Amino acid sequence: TSTSSTTFTSSTTSTSSTTSITDRFQVCETFVSPQDIGCIAPTPTFAICPNLQIAEIPACLRFSSSITELNFVTAPNVTALPSNMLEGMTALTTLVFSGLPQLTSLPADIFRGLSQLTRLTLFDSAITALDPDIFTDLTSLTLLRITNTQLSTLTSAMLAPLTSTLDELSLRGNQLVSLPADVFRLLSTVTSLNLGDNGLTSLPAGIFANMTATTHLVLNNNALTDLPIGLFDAMSELANLFLSFNPLTELPVDLVDGLRLNSFTLADTNVTTLPAGFFANVTFAFSTSFGATNTLFHCCGDTFNELASTPDGSRIECGSPIVGPLPAVEPAECSAGR
């Protein structure tokens, strides 16, 4: 059977095969074509399975070995995936599982053999944990997004196979309350890390010690009340730092010391004053937002005069926007909240 544009061909055999083929958990006498469950192939290398209304993915489902991108999008009734559903897809480079709100786990070896995969997205599911060895074969992965799930644990061993290739790691919108101090110790190639929209209450000292390539760090929308001294010391390339929507009450004086920041946000926190010398060795290249809801009376005047460099056109927001070159404001006016 053909779709409107491309016929699915099984990576092992066609749906009409009567040969008994034993995979890891299933004996398949007849393989199920993806189009039989509602998948379509707009091109010979791209397949999408949208809005599936089935409750179970057939164990003998097989995709073509020529597929390089597979998007599994919106299957509201699916509670589990067969461990061998990606078997034989050795050319796969992009894989998306999205919109599976009843999916609570993934088989430990579902990604086995996918050594060419470079982009993996797991979005909007009820996954609570992942097998420690689940990423073992993903030695080419550059982007990993695990977002809007119920994931509550993460270990350095789980991320270890991604050591030499991973560039972007997004863990936004999960249930991470705490992280081990060594969780990112092997991720020296990561340039973008998103930990926003979790429930993180604290960050261990040294958690970013080996993330020397990171330029973009999102910590927005957590439950952080304080940050360790020297937290970003090793992150010499950090240019975009987002701390908004945390119940932070104060910041270490050395938090951003030595950084050249394109963006720095501190909106909707409980910080009311910045330590003397906070900006003494900081260069701002673009914009900074302290947010309109902060009572940050001491974030102007001498505090901003400490900036190593703030080019014309950069933006400092403190209560209300101040655009352009920094105004000369006396410390007394700052403390009065003007």
Contacts in CASP RR format, 6 or more apart in sequence:
PFRMAT RR
TARGET T0000
AUTHOR 0000-0000-0000
METHOD contacts of the structure
MODEL  1
TSTSSTTFTSSTTSTSSTTSITDRFQVCETFVSPQDIGCIAPTPTFAICP
NLQIAEIPACLRFSSSITELNFVTAPNVTALPSNMLEGMTALTTLVFSGL
PQLTSLPADIFRGLSQLTRLTLFDSAITALDPDIFTDLTSLTLLRITNTQ
LSTLTSAMLAPLTSTLDELSLRGNQLVSLPADVFRLLSTVTSLNLGDNGL
TSLPAGIFANMTATTHLVLNNNALTDLPIGLFDAMSELANLFLSFNPLTE
LPVDLVDGLRLNSFTLADTNVTTLPAGFFANVTFAFSTSFGATNTLFHCC
GDTFNELASTPDGSRIECGSPIVGPLPAVEPAECSAGR
1 7 0 8 1.000
1 33 0 8 1.000
1 35 0 8 1.000
1 36 0 8 1.000
3 35 0 8 1.000
3 40 0 8 1.000
3 41 0 8 1.000
4 40 0 8 1.000
5 40 0 8 1.000
5 41 0 8 1.000
5 42 0 8 1.000
5 43 0 8 1.000
6 41 0 8 1.000
6 42 0 8 1.000
6 43 0 8 1.000
6 44 0 8 1.000
7 41 0 8 1.000
8 33 0 8 1.000
8 34 0 8 1.000
8 35 0 8 1.000
8 39 0 8 1.000
8 41 0 8 1.000
8 47 0 8 1.000
8 63 0 8 1.000
8 64 0 8 1.000
9 64 0 8 1.000
9 66 0 8 1.000
10 17 0 8 1.000
10 31 0 8 1.000
10 33 0 8 1.000
10 62 0 8 1.000
10 63 0 8 1.000
10 64 0 8 1.000
11 62 0 8 1.000
11 63 0 8 1.000
11 64 0 8 1.000
11 65 0 8 1.000
11 87 0 8 1.000
11 88 0 8 1.000
11 89 0 8 1.000
12 21 0 8 1.000
12 31 0 8 1.000
12 62 0 8 1.000
12 87 0 8 1.000
12 88 0 8 1.000
13 19 0 8 1.000
13 21 0 8 1.000
13 31 0 8 1.000
13 62 0 8 1.000
14 31 0 8 1.000
14 33 0 8 1.000
15 30 0 8 1.000
15 31 0 8 1.000
15 32 0 8 1.000
15 33 0 8 1.000
15 36 0 8 1.000
16 30 0 8 1.000
17 29 0 8 1.000
17 30 0 8 1.000
17 31 0 8 1.000
18 29 0 8 1.000
18 30 0 8 1.000
19 29 0 8 1.000
20 27 0 8 1.000
20 28 0 8 1.000
20 29 0 8 1.000
21 27 0 8 1.000
21 28 0 8 1.000
22 28 0 8 1.000
23 84 0 8 1.000
23 87 0 8 1.000
24 83 0 8 1.000
24 84 0 8 1.000
24 87 0 8 1.000
24 109 0 8 1.000
25 59 0 8 1.000
25 82 0 8 1.000
25 83 0 8 1.000
25 84 0 8 1.000
26 59 0 8 1.000
26 60 0 8 1.000
26 82 0 8 1.000
26 84 0 8 1.000
28 59 0 8 1.000
28 60 0 8 1.000
30 60 0 8 1.000
31 60 0 8 1.000
31 61 0 8 1.000
31 62 0 8 1.000
32 58 0 8 1.000
32 60 0 8 1.000
32 61 0 8 1.000
32 62 0 8 1.000
33 62 0 8 1.000
34 41 0 8 1.000
34 47 0 8 1.000
34 49 0 8 1.000
34 61 0 8 1.000
34 62 0 8 1.000
34 63 0 8 1.000
35 41 0 8 1.000
37 49 0 8 1.000
37 52 0 8 1.000
37 54 0 8 1.000
37 57 0 8 1.000
37 58 0 8 1.000
37 61 0 8 1.000
38 49 0 8 1.000
38 52 0 8 1.000
39 47 0 8 1.000
39 48 0 8 1.000
39 49 0 8 1.000
39 52 0 8 1.000
40 47 0 8 1.000
40 48 0 8 1.000
40 49 0 8 1.000
40 50 0 8 1.000
41 47 0 8 1.000
41 48 0 8 1.000
41 64 0 8 1.000
41 67 0 8 1.000
42 48 0 8 1.000
44 64 0 8 1.000
44 66 0 8 1.000
45 66 0 8 1.000
45 67 0 8 1.000
45 68 0 8 1.000
45 69 0 8 1.000
45 91 0 8 1.000
46 67 0 8 1.000
46 68 0 8 1.000
46 69 0 8 1.000
46 70 0 8 1.000
47 63 0 8 1.000
47 64 0 8 1.000
47 67 0 8 1.000
47 69 0 8 1.000
47 70 0 8 1.000
47 71 0 8 1.000
48 70 0 8 1.000
48 71 0 8 1.000
48 72 0 8 1.000
48 73 0 8 1.000
49 70 0 8 1.000
49 71 0 8 1.000
49 72 0 8 1.000
49 73 0 8 1.000
49 75 0 8 1.000
50 71 0 8 1.000
50 73 0 8 1.000
50 74 0 8 1.000
51 73 0 8 1.000
51 74 0 8 1.000
51 75 0 8 1.000
52 74 0 8 1.000
52 75 0 8 1.000
52 77 0 8 1.000
52 78 0 8 1.000
53 76 0 8 1.000
53 77 0 8 1.000
54 75 0 8 1.000
54 77 0 8 1.000
54 78 0 8 1.000
55 77 0 8 1.000
55 78 0 8 1.000
55 79 0 8 1.000
56 78 0 8 1.000
56 79 0 8 1.000
56 80 0 8 1.000
57 75 0 8 1.000
57 78 0 8 1.000
57 80 0 8 1.000
57 81 0 8 1.000
57 82 0 8 1.000
57 85 0 8 1.000
58 82 0 8 1.000
59 82 0 8 1.000
59 84 0 8 1.000
59 85 0 8 1.000
61 82 0 8 1.000
61 85 0 8 1.000
62 87 0 8 1.000
62 88 0 8 1.000
63 70 0 8 1.000
63 85 0 8 1.000
63 86 0 8 1.000
63 89 0 8 1.000
65 88 0 8 1.000
65 89 0 8 1.000
65 90 0 8 1.000
65 91 0 8 1.000
66 91 0 8 1.000
67 89 0 8 1.000
67 91 0 8 1.000
67 92 0 8 1.000
68 91 0 8 1.000
68 92 0 8 1.000
68 93 0 8 1.000
68 94 0 8 1.000
69 92 0 8 1.000
69 93 0 8 1.000
69 94 0 8 1.000
69 95 0 8 1.000
70 86 0 8 1.000
70 89 0 8 1.000
70 92 0 8 1.000
70 94 0 8 1.000
70 95 0 8 1.000
70 96 0 8 1.000
71 96 0 8 1.000
71 98 0 8 1.000
72 95 0 8 1.000
72 96 0 8 1.000
72 97 0 8 1.000
72 98 0 8 1.000
72 100 0 8 1.000
73 96 0 8 1.000
73 98 0 8 1.000
73 99 0 8 1.000
74 98 0 8 1.000
74 99 0 8 1.000
74 100 0 8 1.000
75 99 0 8 1.000
75 100 0 8 1.000
76 99 0 8 1.000
76 100 0 8 1.000
76 101 0 8 1.000
76 102 0 8 1.000
77 102 0 8 1.000
78 100 0 8 1.000
78 102 0 8 1.000
78 103 0 8 1.000
79 102 0 8 1.000
79 103 0 8 1.000
79 104 0 8 1.000
80 103 0 8 1.000
80 105 0 8 1.000
81 97 0 8 1.000
81 103 0 8 1.000
81 106 0 8 1.000
81 107 0 8 1.000
81 110 0 8 1.000
82 107 0 8 1.000
83 107 0 8 1.000
83 108 0 8 1.000
83 109 0 8 1.000
83 110 0 8 1.000
85 110 0 8 1.000
86 92 0 8 1.000
86 95 0 8 1.000
86 110 0 8 1.000
86 111 0 8 1.000
86 114 0 8 1.000
87 112 0 8 1.000
88 113 0 8 1.000
89 114 0 8 1.000
90 113 0 8 1.000
90 114 0 8 1.000
90 115 0 8 1.000
90 116 0 8 1.000
91 116 0 8 1.000
92 114 0 8 1.000
92 116 0 8 1.000
92 117 0 8 1.000
93 116 0 8 1.000
93 117 0 8 1.000
93 118 0 8 1.000
93 119 0 8 1.000
94 117 0 8 1.000
94 118 0 8 1.000
94 119 0 8 1.000
95 114 0 8 1.000
95 117 0 8 1.000
95 119 0 8 1.000
95 120 0 8 1.000
95 121 0 8 1.000
96 120 0 8 1.000
96 121 0 8 1.000
96 123 0 8 1.000
97 103 0 8 1.000
97 121 0 8 1.000
97 122 0 8 1.000
97 123 0 8 1.000
97 125 0 8 1.000
98 121 0 8 1.000
98 122 0 8 1.000
98 123 0 8 1.000
98 124 0 8 1.000
99 123 0 8 1.000
99 124 0 8 1.000
99 125 0 8 1.000
100 124 0 8 1.000
100 125 0 8 1.000
100 126 0 8 1.000
101 124 0 8 1.000
101 125 0 8 1.000
101 126 0 8 1.000
102 126 0 8 1.000
103 125 0 8 1.000
103 126 0 8 1.000
103 127 0 8 1.000
104 125 0 8 1.000
104 126 0 8 1.000
104 127 0 8 1.000
104 128 0 8 1.000
104 150 0 8 1.000
105 127 0 8 1.000
105 128 0 8 1.000
105 129 0 8 1.000
105 130 0 8 1.000
106 122 0 8 1.000
106 127 0 8 1.000
106 130 0 8 1.000
106 131 0 8 1.000
106 134 0 8 1.000
107 131 0 8 1.000
108 131 0 8 1.000
108 133 0 8 1.000
108 134 0 8 1.000
109 134 0 8 1.000
110 134 0 8 1.000
111 117 0 8 1.000
111 120 0 8 1.000
111 134 0 8 1.000
111 135 0 8 1.000
111 136 0 8 1.000
111 137 0 8 1.000
111 138 0 8 1.000
112 136 0 8 1.000
112 137 0 8 1.000
113 137 0 8 1.000
114 137 0 8 1.000
114 138 0 8 1.000
115 137 0 8 1.000
115 138 0 8 1.000
115 139 0 8 1.000
115 140 0 8 1.000
116 140 0 8 1.000
117 138 0 8 1.000
117 140 0 8 1.000
117 141 0 8 1.000
118 140 0 8 1.000
118 141 0 8 1.000
118 142 0 8 1.000
118 143 0 8 1.000
118 165 0 8 1.000
119 141 0 8 1.000
119 142 0 8 1.000
119 143 0 8 1.000
120 138 0 8 1.000
120 141 0 8 1.000
120 143 0 8 1.000
120 144 0 8 1.000
120 145 0 8 1.000
121 143 0 8 1.000
121 145 0 8 1.000
121 147 0 8 1.000
122 145 0 8 1.000
122 146 0 8 1.000
122 147 0 8 1.000
122 149 0 8 1.000
123 145 0 8 1.000
123 147 0 8 1.000
123 148 0 8 1.000
123 149 0 8 1.000
124 147 0 8 1.000
124 148 0 8 1.000
124 149 0 8 1.000
125 148 0 8 1.000
125 149 0 8 1.000
125 150 0 8 1.000
126 149 0 8 1.000
126 150 0 8 1.000
127 146 0 8 1.000
127 149 0 8 1.000
127 150 0 8 1.000
127 151 0 8 1.000
128 149 0 8 1.000
128 150 0 8 1.000
128 151 0 8 1.000
128 152 0 8 1.000
128 175 0 8 1.000
129 151 0 8 1.000
129 152 0 8 1.000
129 153 0 8 1.000
130 146 0 8 1.000
130 151 0 8 1.000
130 158 0 8 1.000
132 155 0 8 1.000
132 157 0 8 1.000
132 158 0 8 1.000
133 158 0 8 1.000
134 158 0 8 1.000
135 141 0 8 1.000
135 144 0 8 1.000
135 158 0 8 1.000
135 159 0 8 1.000
135 161 0 8 1.000
135 162 0 8 1.000
136 161 0 8 1.000
137 161 0 8 1.000
138 161 0 8 1.000
138 162 0 8 1.000
139 161 0 8 1.000
139 164 0 8 1.000
139 165 0 8 1.000
140 165 0 8 1.000
141 162 0 8 1.000
141 165 0 8 1.000
141 166 0 8 1.000
142 165 0 8 1.000
142 166 0 8 1.000
142 167 0 8 1.000
142 168 0 8 1.000
143 166 0 8 1.000
143 167 0 8 1.000
143 168 0 8 1.000
144 162 0 8 1.000
144 166 0 8 1.000
144 168 0 8 1.000
144 169 0 8 1.000
144 170 0 8 1.000
145 168 0 8 1.000
145 169 0 8 1.000
145 170 0 8 1.000
145 172 0 8 1.000
146 170 0 8 1.000
146 171 0 8 1.000
146 174 0 8 1.000
147 170 0 8 1.000
147 171 0 8 1.000
147 172 0 8 1.000
147 173 0 8 1.000
147 174 0 8 1.000
148 172 0 8 1.000
148 173 0 8 1.000
148 174 0 8 1.000
149 173 0 8 1.000
149 174 0 8 1.000
149 175 0 8 1.000
150 174 0 8 1.000
150 175 0 8 1.000
151 171 0 8 1.000
151 174 0 8 1.000
151 175 0 8 1.000
151 176 0 8 1.000
152 174 0 8 1.000
152 175 0 8 1.000
152 176 0 8 1.000
152 177 0 8 1.000
153 176 0 8 1.000
154 171 0 8 1.000
154 176 0 8 1.000
154 179 0 8 1.000
154 180 0 8 1.000
154 183 0 8 1.000
155 180 0 8 1.000
155 183 0 8 1.000
156 180 0 8 1.000
156 182 0 8 1.000
156 183 0 8 1.000
156 184 0 8 1.000
156 185 0 8 1.000
156 186 0 8 1.000
159 166 0 8 1.000
159 169 0 8 1.000
159 183 0 8 1.000
159 184 0 8 1.000
159 186 0 8 1.000
159 187 0 8 1.000
160 186 0 8 1.000
162 186 0 8 1.000
162 187 0 8 1.000
163 186 0 8 1.000
163 187 0 8 1.000
163 188 0 8 1.000
163 189 0 8 1.000
164 189 0 8 1.000
165 189 0 8 1.000
166 187 0 8 1.000
166 189 0 8 1.000
166 190 0 8 1.000
167 189 0 8 1.000
167 190 0 8 1.000
167 191 0 8 1.000
167 192 0 8 1.000
168 190 0 8 1.000
168 191 0 8 1.000
168 192 0 8 1.000
169 187 0 8 1.000
169 190 0 8 1.000
169 192 0 8 1.000
169 193 0 8 1.000
169 194 0 8 1.000
170 192 0 8 1.000
170 193 0 8 1.000
170 194 0 8 1.000
171 193 0 8 1.000
171 194 0 8 1.000
171 195 0 8 1.000
171 196 0 8 1.000
171 198 0 8 1.000
172 194 0 8 1.000
172 195 0 8 1.000
172 196 0 8 1.000
172 197 0 8 1.000
172 198 0 8 1.000
172 218 0 8 1.000
173 196 0 8 1.000
173 197 0 8 1.000
173 198 0 8 1.000
174 197 0 8 1.000
174 198 0 8 1.000
175 198 0 8 1.000
175 199 0 8 1.000
176 195 0 8 1.000
176 198 0 8 1.000
176 199 0 8 1.000
176 200 0 8 1.000
177 198 0 8 1.000
177 199 0 8 1.000
177 200 0 8 1.000
177 201 0 8 1.000
177 223 0 8 1.000
178 200 0 8 1.000
178 201 0 8 1.000
178 202 0 8 1.000
179 200 0 8 1.000
179 203 0 8 1.000
179 204 0 8 1.000
179 207 0 8 1.000
180 204 0 8 1.000
181 204 0 8 1.000
181 205 0 8 1.000
181 206 0 8 1.000
181 207 0 8 1.000
183 207 0 8 1.000
184 190 0 8 1.000
184 193 0 8 1.000
184 207 0 8 1.000
184 208 0 8 1.000
184 210 0 8 1.000
184 211 0 8 1.000
185 209 0 8 1.000
185 210 0 8 1.000
186 210 0 8 1.000
187 210 0 8 1.000
187 211 0 8 1.000
188 210 0 8 1.000
188 211 0 8 1.000
188 212 0 8 1.000
188 213 0 8 1.000
189 213 0 8 1.000
190 211 0 8 1.000
190 213 0 8 1.000
190 214 0 8 1.000
191 213 0 8 1.000
191 214 0 8 1.000
191 215 0 8 1.000
191 216 0 8 1.000
191 237 0 8 1.000
192 214 0 8 1.000
192 215 0 8 1.000
192 216 0 8 1.000
193 211 0 8 1.000
193 214 0 8 1.000
193 216 0 8 1.000
193 217 0 8 1.000
193 218 0 8 1.000
194 216 0 8 1.000
194 218 0 8 1.000
195 217 0 8 1.000
195 218 0 8 1.000
195 219 0 8 1.000
195 222 0 8 1.000
196 218 0 8 1.000
196 219 0 8 1.000
196 220 0 8 1.000
196 221 0 8 1.000
196 222 0 8 1.000
196 242 0 8 1.000
197 220 0 8 1.000
197 221 0 8 1.000
197 222 0 8 1.000
198 221 0 8 1.000
198 222 0 8 1.000
199 222 0 8 1.000
199 223 0 8 1.000
200 219 0 8 1.000
200 222 0 8 1.000
200 223 0 8 1.000
200 224 0 8 1.000
201 222 0 8 1.000
201 223 0 8 1.000
201 224 0 8 1.000
201 225 0 8 1.000
202 224 0 8 1.000
202 225 0 8 1.000
202 226 0 8 1.000
203 219 0 8 1.000
203 224 0 8 1.000
203 227 0 8 1.000
203 228 0 8 1.000
203 231 0 8 1.000
204 228 0 8 1.000
205 228 0 8 1.000
205 229 0 8 1.000
205 230 0 8 1.000
205 231 0 8 1.000
206 228 0 8 1.000
206 231 0 8 1.000
206 234 0 8 1.000
207 231 0 8 1.000
208 214 0 8 1.000
208 217 0 8 1.000
208 231 0 8 1.000
208 232 0 8 1.000
208 234 0 8 1.000
208 235 0 8 1.000
209 233 0 8 1.000
209 234 0 8 1.000
210 234 0 8 1.000
211 234 0 8 1.000
211 235 0 8 1.000
212 234 0 8 1.000
212 235 0 8 1.000
212 236 0 8 1.000
212 237 0 8 1.000
213 237 0 8 1.000
214 235 0 8 1.000
214 237 0 8 1.000
214 238 0 8 1.000
215 237 0 8 1.000
215 238 0 8 1.000
215 239 0 8 1.000
215 240 0 8 1.000
216 238 0 8 1.000
216 239 0 8 1.000
216 240 0 8 1.000
217 232 0 8 1.000
217 235 0 8 1.000
217 238 0 8 1.000
217 240 0 8 1.000
217 241 0 8 1.000
217 242 0 8 1.000
218 242 0 8 1.000
219 241 0 8 1.000
219 242 0 8 1.000
219 243 0 8 1.000
219 246 0 8 1.000
220 242 0 8 1.000
220 243 0 8 1.000
220 244 0 8 1.000
220 245 0 8 1.000
220 246 0 8 1.000
220 265 0 8 1.000
221 244 0 8 1.000
221 245 0 8 1.000
221 246 0 8 1.000
222 245 0 8 1.000
222 246 0 8 1.000
223 246 0 8 1.000
223 247 0 8 1.000
224 243 0 8 1.000
224 246 0 8 1.000
224 247 0 8 1.000
224 248 0 8 1.000
225 246 0 8 1.000
225 247 0 8 1.000
225 248 0 8 1.000
225 249 0 8 1.000
226 248 0 8 1.000
226 249 0 8 1.000
226 250 0 8 1.000
227 248 0 8 1.000
227 251 0 8 1.000
227 252 0 8 1.000
227 255 0 8 1.000
228 252 0 8 1.000
229 252 0 8 1.000
229 254 0 8 1.000
230 252 0 8 1.000
230 254 0 8 1.000
230 255 0 8 1.000
231 252 0 8 1.000
231 255 0 8 1.000
232 238 0 8 1.000
232 241 0 8 1.000
232 255 0 8 1.000
232 256 0 8 1.000
232 259 0 8 1.000
233 254 0 8 1.000
233 257 0 8 1.000
235 259 0 8 1.000
236 258 0 8 1.000
236 259 0 8 1.000
238 259 0 8 1.000
238 261 0 8 1.000
239 259 0 8 1.000
239 260 0 8 1.000
239 261 0 8 1.000
239 262 0 8 1.000
239 263 0 8 1.000
239 285 0 8 1.000
240 261 0 8 1.000
240 262 0 8 1.000
240 263 0 8 1.000
240 264 0 8 1.000
241 256 0 8 1.000
241 259 0 8 1.000
241 261 0 8 1.000
241 263 0 8 1.000
241 264 0 8 1.000
241 265 0 8 1.000
242 263 0 8 1.000
242 264 0 8 1.000
242 265 0 8 1.000
243 264 0 8 1.000
243 265 0 8 1.000
243 266 0 8 1.000
243 269 0 8 1.000
244 265 0 8 1.000
244 266 0 8 1.000
244 267 0 8 1.000
244 268 0 8 1.000
244 269 0 8 1.000
244 289 0 8 1.000
244 291 0 8 1.000
245 267 0 8 1.000
245 268 0 8 1.000
245 269 0 8 1.000
246 269 0 8 1.000
247 269 0 8 1.000
247 270 0 8 1.000
248 266 0 8 1.000
248 269 0 8 1.000
248 270 0 8 1.000
248 271 0 8 1.000
249 269 0 8 1.000
249 270 0 8 1.000
249 271 0 8 1.000
249 272 0 8 1.000
250 271 0 8 1.000
250 273 0 8 1.000
250 275 0 8 1.000
251 266 0 8 1.000
251 271 0 8 1.000
251 274 0 8 1.000
251 275 0 8 1.000
251 278 0 8 1.000
252 275 0 8 1.000
253 275 0 8 1.000
253 276 0 8 1.000
253 277 0 8 1.000
253 278 0 8 1.000
255 278 0 8 1.000
256 264 0 8 1.000
256 278 0 8 1.000
256 279 0 8 1.000
256 282 0 8 1.000
257 280 0 8 1.000
257 281 0 8 1.000
257 282 0 8 1.000
258 281 0 8 1.000
258 282 0 8 1.000
258 283 0 8 1.000
258 308 0 8 1.000
259 282 0 8 1.000
259 283 0 8 1.000
260 282 0 8 1.000
260 283 0 8 1.000
260 284 0 8 1.000
260 285 0 8 1.000
261 282 0 8 1.000
261 283 0 8 1.000
261 284 0 8 1.000
261 285 0 8 1.000
261 286 0 8 1.000
261 288 0 8 1.000
262 285 0 8 1.000
262 286 0 8 1.000
262 287 0 8 1.000
263 286 0 8 1.000
263 287 0 8 1.000
263 288 0 8 1.000
263 289 0 8 1.000
264 284 0 8 1.000
264 287 0 8 1.000
264 288 0 8 1.000
264 289 0 8 1.000
265 288 0 8 1.000
265 289 0 8 1.000
265 290 0 8 1.000
265 291 0 8 1.000
266 289 0 8 1.000
266 290 0 8 1.000
266 291 0 8 1.000
266 294 0 8 1.000
266 296 0 8 1.000
267 289 0 8 1.000
267 290 0 8 1.000
267 291 0 8 1.000
267 292 0 8 1.000
267 293 0 8 1.000
267 294 0 8 1.000
267 317 0 8 1.000
268 291 0 8 1.000
268 293 0 8 1.000
268 294 0 8 1.000
269 294 0 8 1.000
270 294 0 8 1.000
271 290 0 8 1.000
271 294 0 8 1.000
271 296 0 8 1.000
272 294 0 8 1.000
272 295 0 8 1.000
272 296 0 8 1.000
272 297 0 8 1.000
272 298 0 8 1.000
273 296 0 8 1.000
273 297 0 8 1.000
273 298 0 8 1.000
273 299 0 8 1.000
274 296 0 8 1.000
274 298 0 8 1.000
274 299 0 8 1.000
274 303 0 8 1.000
276 302 0 8 1.000
276 303 0 8 1.000
277 303 0 8 1.000
277 306 0 8 1.000
278 303 0 8 1.000
278 306 0 8 1.000
279 303 0 8 1.000
279 304 0 8 1.000
279 306 0 8 1.000
279 307 0 8 1.000
279 308 0 8 1.000
280 306 0 8 1.000
280 308 0 8 1.000
281 308 0 8 1.000
282 307 0 8 1.000
282 308 0 8 1.000
283 307 0 8 1.000
283 308 0 8 1.000
283 309 0 8 1.000
283 310 0 8 1.000
284 307 0 8 1.000
284 309 0 8 1.000
284 310 0 8 1.000
284 311 0 8 1.000
284 314 0 8 1.000
284 316 0 8 1.000
285 311 0 8 1.000
285 314 0 8 1.000
286 314 0 8 1.000
286 315 0 8 1.000
287 314 0 8 1.000
287 315 0 8 1.000
287 316 0 8 1.000
287 317 0 8 1.000
288 314 0 8 1.000
288 315 0 8 1.000
288 316 0 8 1.000
288 317 0 8 1.000
289 315 0 8 1.000
289 317 0 8 1.000
290 296 0 8 1.000
290 299 0 8 1.000
290 316 0 8 1.000
290 317 0 8 1.000
290 318 0 8 1.000
290 319 0 8 1.000
291 317 0 8 1.000
291 318 0 8 1.000
291 319 0 8 1.000
292 317 0 8 1.000
292 319 0 8 1.000
292 320 0 8 1.000
294 318 0 8 1.000
294 319 0 8 1.000
296 318 0 8 1.000
296 319 0 8 1.000
297 334 0 8 1.000
297 335 0 8 1.000
297 336 0 8 1.000
297 337 0 8 1.000
298 331 0 8 1.000
298 334 0 8 1.000
298 335 0 8 1.000
299 318 0 8 1.000
299 334 0 8 1.000
300 318 0 8 1.000
300 322 0 8 1.000
300 327 0 8 1.000
300 329 0 8 1.000
300 333 0 8 1.000
300 334 0 8 1.000
301 326 0 8 1.000
301 328 0 8 1.000
301 329 0 8 1.000
301 330 0 8 1.000
301 331 0 8 1.000
301 333 0 8 1.000
301 334 0 8 1.000
302 331 0 8 1.000
302 334 0 8 1.000
303 334 0 8 1.000
304 310 0 8 1.000
304 316 0 8 1.000
304 326 0 8 1.000
305 326 0 8 1.000
307 326 0 8 1.000
310 316 0 8 1.000
310 325 0 8 1.000
310 326 0 8 1.000
312 324 0 8 1.000
312 325 0 8 1.000
313 323 0 8 1.000
313 324 0 8 1.000
313 325 0 8 1.000
314 324 0 8 1.000
315 321 0 8 1.000
315 322 0 8 1.000
315 323 0 8 1.000
315 324 0 8 1.000
316 322 0 8 1.000
316 326 0 8 1.000
329 338 0 8 1.000
END
